[in-house]
């Protein structure tokens, strides 16, 4: 599951709240072991996702760098090239 969490810092355009929330959800899924929590654990699971989303947004907003922002399209093309080399096929990634 965690392999789906992608770096979000220093991209142009900046990471959206939706991207940060999705990464937070993946993180909570990984550490809890739940893809979807039971009713008994749903409140705690959702609270954890929300708290991690807030912490991640604060982190993203406070990080600084002198490096030029990375271009999302270029990074997608690099990922395609890595996948083609690794798996022998080129699969179109949807944005």
Secondary structure, DSSP 8 states (H G I E B T S, - for coil): -GGG----TTEES---HHHHHHHHHHHHHHHH--SS--HHHHHHHHHHHHHHHHHHHHHHHH---SS--EEHHHHHHHHHHHHHHHHSS------
